[in-house]
Amino acid sequence: MENDYAIVIGVEYYEGIHPLAGPHGDLERFLAWIKDEAGGNIKDDNIKTFISTPTFTPAG
């Protein structure tokens, strides 16, 4: 939808603990659903995605 927006965050890496198994895959499946016409039907331009890496974790 034209006026729908999404912020999707996948955090797999946390300081001081072993990486989690799954958040990035979950994020990819959720993105596929929100983009699908039968799901959220949100345009790519209206989606912002943050994914943690071993050297970057989104912080508030």
C-alpha positions in Angstrom: 0.0 0.0 0.0 1.2 3.5 -0.8 0.9 4.9 2.7 2.2 1.8 4.6 5.7 1.7 5.9 7.9 -0.8 7.7 11.1 -0.8 9.8 12.5 -4.3 10.0 15.4 -5.1 12.4 17.3 -8.4 12.6 19.8 -8.7 15.4 21.9 -11.8 15.4 25.0 -10.4 17.1 25.0 -9.1 20.6 28.1 -7.9 22.4 29.5 -10.5 24.8 27.5 -13.6 23.7 27.5 -16.1 20.9 25.6 -15.1 17.7 22.0 -16.3 17.6 21.0 -18.7 14.9 17.9 -17.5 13.0 17.2 -13.8 13.2 18.6 -13.0 9.7 16.5 -15.9 8.2 13.5 -14.7 10.1 14.0 -11.2 8.7 14.3 -12.4 5.1 11.0 -14.4 5.5 9.2 -11.5 7.1 10.4 -9.1 4.3 9.1 -11.5 1.7 5.7 -11.6 3.4 5.4 -7.8 3.9 6.3 -7.3 0.2 3.9 -9.9 -1.1 0.5 -8.8 -2.4 -1.2 -11.5 -0.1 0.8 -10.2 2.9 1.6 -6.6 3.7 1.9 -5.5 0.1 4.4 -2.8 1.1 6.5 -1.2 -1.6 10.3 -1.6 -1.4 10.7 2.2 -1.1 8.7 2.2 2.1 10.8 -0.4 3.9 13.9 0.3 5.9 15.9 -2.7 7.0 18.7 -3.0 9.7 20.7 -6.2 10.0 23.4 -6.7 12.5 26.8 -8.1 11.4 29.8 -9.2 13.5 31.1 -5.6 13.3 27.8 -3.6 13.4 24.8 -3.9 15.8 22.0 -1.3 15.5 21.9 0.6 18.7 19.3 2.9 20.2 
